[in-house]
């Protein structure tokens, strides 16, 4: 973690929040459907609640934002049960007025930046499923939430929305690699029996540090590049994030050359992605 990287994620935290707020306040109908399940207002409430939870998370004296049921679900959540947590959070957070939500979102973003100004960005924080995420990764996670859900709203309502590659790269560099480098907890638990076969996947882009993720016997670790790998992935950060969160398909990403898969054993990638996955 460099000072420049910490500055970048803090800037993206504020700038992306402001862009998201500008987008949603221009939506004429807050009850317009964005996905099969959520309206614009529900989508904004979801993002605003994450920001509120992170405000509590970074404060030394922060109290839990969620009710007992929601907090209990946080501790046992895996990537496959995030939707259960989202349902509980939206139920316990009934505000749907866009202006009220946006005001709260922007205030919580500024509060996080204020509280963490002199804090070590590598400080591990408790996250979902007993995992640990460095502080900088927590900020990168909300940046990605704003980017992905801004994309959802813009696509549904035919509004302009761009995701800058450098800002999108923060999710991979600081959050994904960050949680895998600290403690994944139960987050990636799966019913699939662990494989004895070691699978090493090298990730590289123009905006991230080269890294190798290794799956071996159900455990995922982070390694420095230079050793033997099975698969190499060259990626455009916005496309990777949208693909990992099921917004764009793998075939489209490959055909547009936004995601390029190579290496001596690329057929091992599906088994890797069945474990190293996102909601």
C-alpha positions, 0 to 999 in steps of 0.5 A: 500500500503506497501513499499514492494508492491510499490517496487514489481510493480516498479520492475515488470514494468522494468523487464516485459518491458525488457522481452517483448522487448526481445520477440518481437525483436526475431520475424522474421516477424513483419507483422505476425498476432497475433490476428484476428485484429492485427499483431505483429507490431500493438500489439507492437505499442499498448503497446508502446503507452500506455507506452507513455501515462503513461509517460505523465500522471505521469509528473506534466507538462505532455501534452496530447499524443493523438490527440483531437479525441483520448483524447475525446474518453479517457474521455467517454470510457467504458470497452465496447468501449475500442476497439474504443479508441484502433483504434483511438490510432493506427491510430494516432500513425503510427510507426510500426518499431519494433526496434523503438517501443521497444526503445521508450517503454523501454525509457518510462518505465524508465522515469515513474520509474524516475519521480515517484521514490519519489511520493506517490504510492496511488496518484490518477490519471485520467484514462479512462471514468472519473475513478481514478486509484492510481499511483501503479495501473497505473504501474500494468496496463501496467505490465498486458498489457505487460503480456497479449500481450506477451502471445498473440504473443508467442502463435501465433508464438509458442514462450516461454512466462511465466507469474509469479503469483506474477507479475500477482497478481499486476493487481488485487491487485493494479489496479482492487481493486485500481480503485474500491476503488477510482472512477470508473467513467463511466468505468463500465456503462452498459445498464443492469438495476441495480439489487436491489439484493446485490451480494458479491464476495470474492476473494482470492489467495496466492499472493493477499490480501483477498478482497470482491467486492460488486455489489449493485444497479449498484454500485461496492464497496470494502469491507474487508473480514469477512462479509457475501458473496454469492460467493467465488473465489480462483484463480491463478492470471495469469489464472484469468487475461487471463480469464478476458481478454478472452484469456482462457475460464471459463470452462478450468479455472475451470476444471484445478482448476486454478479458484475455485468457491464456496460459498452459492450462486454461481449462482449469479456470472454471474450477477456480472460478467456482470457488473464487467467486462474487455474489 
